[in-house]
């Protein structure tokens, strides 16, 4: 089996993980969470979202959080940005990378963004152009790249069409999201075969939810196909408010255990990561979904590793 020597994990827990949580997390605790993550060896943290607070009240304090975190050099602190108003606020808070988003599925796009795919492109183009004029990198999330809660299986050609448009706009990297966690390795293979005919692996990151327990299997298939960038969320936090039944992202600590065991370098320290997961578990007042944290709880200590 041919596997990469090094993989980059992109931590999306503070944004994609917390946005769906019903328990309100205090601003100071969000800042502390990011500061703890900054000490783990991660080099990318998606901190928050500038979507209107009406839609995601949990992240209404986006500016305050981004301005107050203790920034470490060599870490990219990113945020989700839906439109030009969001971009103004993100730039005011000195975001490092601007993340735009849309779906490969027409129905999911309309439910998530309240616009058709065709109507979404010009809005994102404005944001990309504005971010680039401020010398910011731009990442593009494509949701429902394998399955949609409304349309079922999504053909790879639909994902390719959206990818083409985003890259033409100047987006630097595409994150391919199995938003409702329905994908299996054969579908991941079909999707990547289609995309990699046209673009290099460096243009993509993979974003798997673990709704049906297939996230790590899908990551293994992605690794075999040369992918080296993966989104994950501390504790397996997350979901999608507009994707019924979607559970959390693949847990960063579970993915790290897999990669560490295979000798693939990430630069991330497991003990520090578990300490951050323990912190957010306490603040949420519930057990998080990751297997590694279940082991920690059973051992009664975050020092098991």
Residue pairs with C-beta under 8 A, 6 or more apart in sequence:
1 224
2 224
3 223
3 224
3 262
3 264
4 223
4 226
4 227
4 228
4 264
5 264
5 265
6 228
6 264
6 265
6 266
7 223
7 228
7 229
7 230
7 259
7 264
7 265
7 266
8 43
8 44
8 205
8 228
8 229
8 230
8 266
9 42
9 44
9 230
9 231
9 232
9 252
9 255
9 256
9 259
9 266
9 268
10 44
10 46
10 175
10 205
10 229
10 230
10 231
10 232
11 37
11 42
11 44
11 45
11 46
11 232
11 233
11 234
11 252
12 46
12 207
12 231
12 232
12 233
12 238
12 249
13 33
13 37
13 232
13 233
13 234
13 235
13 237
13 238
13 249
13 252
13 280
14 30
14 33
14 34
14 37
14 45
14 46
14 47
14 48
14 65
15 46
15 47
15 48
15 49
15 59
15 79
15 80
16 46
16 231
16 233
16 237
16 238
16 249
17 233
17 234
17 235
17 237
17 238
17 248
17 249
17 280
18 25
18 30
18 58
18 59
18 237
19 49
19 56
19 58
19 59
19 238
19 241
20 58
20 237
20 238
20 239
20 240
20 241
21 58
21 237
21 284
23 283
23 284
23 285
23 286
24 58
25 33
25 58
25 280
25 283
25 284
26 283
27 61
27 64
27 65
27 68
29 283
30 48
30 61
30 65
31 65
31 68
31 69
32 279
33 234
33 276
33 279
33 280
33 283
34 45
34 47
34 65
34 69
34 77
35 69
35 70
36 272
36 275
36 276
36 279
37 45
37 234
37 273
37 276
38 45
38 69
38 70
38 71
38 72
38 75
39 72
39 272
40 268
40 269
40 272
40 273
40 276
41 266
41 267
41 268
41 269
41 272
42 75
42 267
42 268
43 74
43 75
43 76
43 267
44 75
44 76
44 78
45 75
45 76
45 77
45 78
46 78
46 79
46 80
46 99
47 62
47 65
47 66
47 69
47 77
47 78
47 79
47 95
48 59
48 61
48 62
48 65
48 66
48 79
48 80
49 56
49 59
49 62
49 79
49 80
49 81
50 62
50 79
50 80
50 81
50 82
50 85
50 86
50 87
50 89
50 90
51 59
51 80
51 82
51 86
52 82
52 86
53 59
53 60
56 241
62 79
62 89
62 90
62 93
63 89
63 92
63 93
66 77
66 79
66 90
66 93
66 94
66 95
67 93
67 94
69 77
71 77
76 96
76 97
76 137
77 95
77 96
77 97
78 95
78 96
78 97
78 98
78 99
78 139
79 90
79 93
79 95
79 97
79 98
79 99
80 99
80 100
80 101
80 141
81 87
81 90
81 95
81 98
81 99
81 100
81 127
81 131
82 100
82 101
82 113
82 123
82 127
83 123
83 126
83 127
84 126
84 127
84 130
86 127
87 98
87 127
87 130
87 131
90 98
91 131
91 134
91 136
95 136
96 136
96 137
97 136
97 137
97 138
97 139
98 127
98 128
98 131
98 136
98 137
98 138
98 139
99 138
99 139
99 140
99 141
99 175
100 124
100 127
100 128
100 138
100 139
100 140
100 141
100 166
100 171
101 113
101 140
101 141
101 142
101 143
102 109
102 113
102 117
102 120
102 121
102 124
102 140
102 141
102 142
102 143
102 162
102 166
103 109
103 112
103 113
103 117
103 142
103 143
103 144
103 148
103 162
103 179
104 142
104 143
104 144
104 145
104 148
104 154
104 158
104 159
104 162
105 143
105 144
105 148
105 150
105 151
105 154
105 158
106 116
106 117
106 151
107 148
107 150
107 151
108 143
108 144
108 148
108 149
108 150
108 151
108 179
108 242
108 243
109 115
109 116
109 117
109 120
109 143
110 116
111 150
111 242
112 143
112 240
112 242
113 120
115 123
117 162
121 165
121 169
124 140
124 166
124 169
125 169
127 138
128 138
128 169
128 170
128 171
129 169
129 170
131 137
131 138
132 138
132 170
137 172
137 173
138 170
138 171
138 172
139 171
139 172
139 173
139 174
139 175
139 205
140 166
140 171
140 173
140 174
140 175
141 174
141 175
141 177
141 207
142 159
142 162
142 163
142 166
142 174
142 175
142 176
142 177
143 177
143 179
143 240
143 243
144 151
144 154
144 177
144 178
144 179
144 180
144 243
145 154
145 159
145 176
145 177
145 178
145 179
145 183
145 191
146 153
146 154
146 178
146 182
146 183
146 187
146 188
146 191
147 153
147 154
147 178
147 180
147 182
147 183
148 154
148 180
149 180
149 243
149 244
149 245
149 246
153 187
156 190
156 191
156 193
156 194
156 195
157 194
159 176
159 191
159 194
159 195
160 194
160 195
160 198
163 174
163 195
163 199
164 198
166 174
167 174
167 199
167 203
173 203
173 204
173 205
173 229
174 203
174 204
174 205
175 204
175 205
175 206
175 207
175 231
176 191
176 195
176 204
176 205
176 206
176 207
177 207
177 208
177 209
177 231
178 188
178 207
178 208
178 209
178 215
178 218
179 209
179 240
179 243
179 246
180 209
180 211
180 240
180 243
180 244
180 245
180 246
181 208
181 209
181 210
181 211
181 212
181 214
181 215
181 246
181 247
182 211
182 212
183 208
183 214
183 218
184 214
184 217
184 218
185 214
185 217
185 218
185 220
185 221
188 206
188 218
188 221
188 222
188 225
189 221
189 225
192 204
192 222
192 225
192 227
193 225
195 204
196 225
196 226
201 225
201 226
201 227
201 228
202 228
204 227
204 229
205 227
205 229
205 230
205 231
206 218
206 219
206 222
206 227
206 229
206 230
206 231
207 230
207 231
207 249
208 214
208 215
208 218
208 219
208 230
208 231
208 249
208 250
209 215
209 238
209 239
209 240
209 246
209 247
209 248
209 249
209 250
210 216
210 236
210 247
210 248
210 249
210 250
210 251
210 289
211 245
211 246
211 247
215 249
215 250
216 250
216 254
216 255
216 258
219 230
219 250
219 255
219 258
220 258
222 230
223 264
230 250
230 255
231 249
232 249
232 250
232 251
232 252
232 255
233 248
233 249
233 250
233 251
233 252
234 251
234 252
234 253
234 273
234 276
234 277
234 280
234 288
235 248
235 251
235 252
235 253
235 277
235 280
235 281
235 288
235 289
235 290
235 293
236 247
236 248
236 249
236 250
236 251
236 254
236 288
236 289
236 290
237 248
237 249
237 280
237 288
237 289
238 247
238 248
238 249
239 246
239 247
239 248
240 246
247 289
248 289
251 288
251 289
251 290
251 291
251 292
251 293
252 268
252 273
252 277
252 290
253 270
253 273
253 274
253 277
253 290
253 292
253 293
254 290
254 291
254 292
256 266
256 268
256 270
256 273
256 292
257 270
257 291
257 292
259 265
259 266
260 266
260 270
270 292
270 305
271 302
271 303
271 305
274 292
274 293
274 296
274 302
274 305
275 302
277 288
277 290
277 292
277 293
277 296
278 293
278 296
278 302
280 288
281 287
281 288
281 293
287 293
287 294
287 297
295 304
296 302
296 304
